[in-house]
């Protein structure tokens, strides 16, 4: 039986993905800071000192999906929230890679997927920590992909736009995607093992155009 680890599986995309993988015959272990009934799960925050030890205790896996994420709108009175976005979205993913990839390399196979965002191309005054963390995550995953694929380990950055979860903040949510559709995209990524998947594609094009406009404005 194929073994999967889903980090951030107590709700949203992580929970739905866990349920889909189990339905398709995977043995899934989850890690989340919040407990969830009905799934095999370790309760620990990805920023905690004991997080790497928890992952080490899980043992080798064939698939690791990093679905943990936070994002708060900018508040000058709470800059710690922006720091936490960097710690959870980027550093937590790096700590996960550090823990699980050696086992994959030893086996000569494996697949790491990180949930990034189409916001990785933007400079955001509304959520600077979130945008920066996703830019760093995409860059890191693509670099790992180039480094690890020759060694048998695939790495995929999945870049979503707005998905109908608690993370989708703000009044405007163009091209909102359901959680089930997001999981469809993830399962396709599991099968194809492509380095990067962007969805919806129309929003990816729009995000790139917005990045060009924003950077042009900043240079003035």
C-alpha positions as CSV (number, residue, x, y, z in Angstrom):
1,X,0.0,0.0,0.0
2,X,1.3,3.4,-0.9
3,X,2.0,5.7,2.0
4,X,1.2,9.5,2.1
5,X,1.9,12.3,4.6
6,X,-0.4,15.3,4.5
7,X,0.8,18.3,6.5
8,X,-2.2,20.6,7.3
9,X,-5.0,18.1,7.1
10,X,-7.5,19.1,9.7
11,X,-9.7,21.2,7.3
12,X,-9.9,22.7,3.8
13,X,-7.9,21.2,1.0
14,X,-5.7,19.1,3.3
15,X,-8.7,17.3,4.8
16,X,-10.4,16.8,1.5
17,X,-7.2,15.5,-0.1
18,X,-6.7,13.1,2.8
19,X,-10.2,11.7,2.3
20,X,-9.6,11.3,-1.4
21,X,-6.3,9.5,-1.0
22,X,-7.8,7.1,1.5
23,X,-10.7,6.4,-0.9
24,X,-8.2,5.6,-3.6
25,X,-6.3,3.1,-1.4
26,X,-3.6,5.1,0.1
27,X,-2.4,4.8,3.7
28,X,-2.5,8.4,4.9
29,X,-1.0,10.0,8.0
30,X,-1.8,13.6,8.7
31,X,-0.1,16.3,10.7
32,X,-2.0,19.4,11.9
33,X,-2.1,21.9,14.8
34,X,-5.8,21.1,15.3
35,X,-7.3,17.6,16.0
36,X,-9.7,16.0,13.5
37,X,-11.9,13.0,14.1
38,X,-11.8,10.2,11.6
39,X,-8.3,10.6,10.2
40,X,-4.9,9.3,11.4
41,X,-3.3,12.4,12.7
42,X,-0.5,13.9,14.8
43,X,-1.4,17.2,16.4
44,X,1.6,19.6,16.3
45,X,2.3,23.0,14.9
46,X,4.7,23.2,12.0
47,X,6.6,25.9,13.8
48,X,7.1,23.9,17.0
49,X,10.5,22.6,18.1
50,X,9.1,19.0,18.2
51,X,7.7,19.1,14.6
52,X,10.8,17.4,12.9
53,X,10.8,14.6,15.5
54,X,7.1,14.0,14.8
55,X,7.8,13.6,11.1
56,X,10.8,11.4,11.8
57,X,8.5,9.1,13.8
58,X,6.2,8.6,10.9
59,X,8.8,7.0,8.8
60,X,9.3,6.8,5.0
61,X,6.4,7.9,2.7
62,X,5.9,7.7,-1.0
63,X,4.0,11.1,-1.2
64,X,4.3,14.2,1.0
65,X,1.8,17.0,0.5
66,X,2.5,20.3,2.4
67,X,-1.0,21.9,2.7
68,X,-0.4,24.0,5.8
69,X,-0.9,27.7,5.4
70,X,-1.9,30.9,7.1
71,X,-2.5,34.4,5.8
72,X,-3.6,37.6,7.5
73,X,-4.4,41.0,6.0
74,X,-1.8,43.6,6.9
75,X,-2.2,45.4,10.2
76,X,0.6,47.7,11.2
77,X,-0.2,46.9,14.9
78,X,0.3,43.2,14.3
79,X,3.4,42.7,12.2
80,X,3.9,39.3,14.0
81,X,1.0,38.0,11.8
82,X,3.1,38.6,8.7
83,X,6.1,36.9,10.3
84,X,4.0,33.9,11.1
85,X,2.9,33.6,7.4
86,X,6.6,33.3,6.5
87,X,7.2,30.8,9.3
88,X,4.3,28.5,8.4
89,X,4.0,28.8,4.6
90,X,7.7,28.8,3.8
91,X,9.9,27.6,6.7
92,X,7.4,24.9,7.7
93,X,7.5,23.6,4.2
94,X,11.3,23.6,4.3
95,X,11.4,21.8,7.6
96,X,9.1,19.2,6.1
97,X,11.3,18.7,3.1
98,X,14.3,18.3,5.4
99,X,12.6,15.6,7.3
100,X,11.0,13.5,4.5
101,X,13.3,13.8,1.5
102,X,16.3,11.8,2.9
103,X,14.0,8.7,3.2
104,X,12.8,9.3,-0.4
105,X,16.4,9.6,-1.6
106,X,17.4,6.4,0.2
107,X,14.5,4.6,-1.6
108,X,15.3,6.2,-4.9
109,X,11.7,7.4,-5.3
110,X,9.0,9.7,-3.9
111,X,7.0,12.8,-4.5
112,X,6.7,16.1,-2.6
113,X,3.9,18.5,-3.4
114,X,3.6,22.0,-1.9
115,X,0.5,24.1,-2.1
116,X,1.6,27.5,-3.3
117,X,-0.4,30.3,-4.7
118,X,-0.8,32.4,-7.9
119,X,-0.1,35.3,-5.5
120,X,3.6,34.2,-5.7
121,X,4.1,36.7,-8.6
122,X,2.6,39.7,-6.7
123,X,3.9,42.4,-4.5
124,X,1.1,42.7,-2.0
125,X,0.4,45.7,0.3
126,X,-2.7,43.8,1.6
127,X,-0.9,40.6,2.7
128,X,2.9,41.1,2.2
129,X,3.9,38.1,4.4
130,X,1.5,35.8,2.5
131,X,2.7,36.9,-0.9
132,X,6.3,36.8,0.0
133,X,6.0,33.3,1.6
134,X,4.4,31.9,-1.5
135,X,7.0,33.5,-3.8
136,X,9.7,31.9,-1.7
137,X,7.8,28.5,-1.6
138,X,7.4,28.3,-5.4
139,X,11.0,29.2,-6.0
140,X,12.2,26.7,-3.4
141,X,10.1,23.9,-4.8
142,X,11.1,24.5,-8.4
143,X,14.8,24.5,-7.3
144,X,14.3,21.3,-5.4
145,X,12.6,19.8,-8.5
146,X,15.6,20.5,-10.6
147,X,17.9,19.1,-8.0
148,X,16.0,16.0,-6.9
149,X,14.3,14.6,-10.1
150,X,17.6,13.2,-11.4
151,X,17.7,11.2,-8.1
152,X,14.2,9.8,-8.5
153,X,12.3,12.2,-6.3
154,X,9.7,14.5,-8.0
155,X,8.8,17.9,-6.5
156,X,5.7,19.8,-7.6
157,X,4.5,23.4,-6.8
158,X,0.8,23.6,-7.1
159,X,-0.3,27.3,-7.5
160,X,-3.9,27.9,-6.8
161,X,-5.9,31.1,-7.1
162,X,-8.9,31.5,-4.7
163,X,-10.2,28.3,-3.3
164,X,-13.4,28.2,-1.2
165,X,-11.8,27.8,2.2
166,X,-11.2,30.0,5.3
167,X,-8.0,31.2,3.6
168,X,-9.9,33.0,0.9
169,X,-10.2,36.4,2.5
170,X,-11.4,39.7,1.1
171,X,-14.6,40.7,-0.6
172,X,-13.5,39.9,-4.2
173,X,-12.7,36.3,-5.0
174,X,-12.5,36.0,-8.8
175,X,-12.7,32.6,-10.4
176,X,-13.3,30.9,-7.0
177,X,-12.6,27.2,-7.1
178,X,-14.4,24.6,-5.0
179,X,-12.4,22.4,-2.6
180,X,-13.4,19.3,-4.5
181,X,-12.1,20.8,-7.8
182,X,-8.8,21.8,-6.0
183,X,-8.4,18.1,-4.9
184,X,-9.0,17.0,-8.5
185,X,-6.1,19.2,-9.6
186,X,-3.9,17.8,-6.8
187,X,-4.7,14.2,-7.7
188,X,-3.8,14.9,-11.3
189,X,-0.5,16.4,-10.0
190,X,0.1,13.2,-8.1
191,X,-0.3,11.2,-11.3
192,X,1.7,13.5,-13.7
193,X,4.4,14.6,-11.3
194,X,4.9,17.8,-13.2
195,X,7.2,20.4,-11.6
196,X,4.5,23.1,-11.5
197,X,0.7,23.2,-11.8
198,X,-1.1,26.5,-12.0
199,X,-4.9,26.7,-11.6
200,X,-7.1,28.3,-12.9
201,X,-4.9,29.1,-15.9
202,X,-6.8,32.2,-16.8
203,X,-6.1,33.6,-13.4
204,X,-2.5,32.7,-13.7
205,X,-2.3,34.9,-16.8
206,X,-4.1,37.7,-15.0
207,X,-1.7,37.5,-12.1
208,X,1.3,37.8,-14.4
209,X,-0.2,40.9,-16.0
210,X,-0.9,42.5,-12.6
211,X,2.7,41.8,-11.6
212,X,4.0,43.7,-14.6
213,X,1.7,46.7,-13.8
214,X,2.7,46.7,-10.2
215,X,6.4,46.6,-10.8
216,X,6.1,49.4,-13.4
217,X,4.3,51.5,-10.8
218,X,6.9,50.8,-8.2
219,X,9.7,52.0,-10.5
220,X,8.2,55.5,-10.9
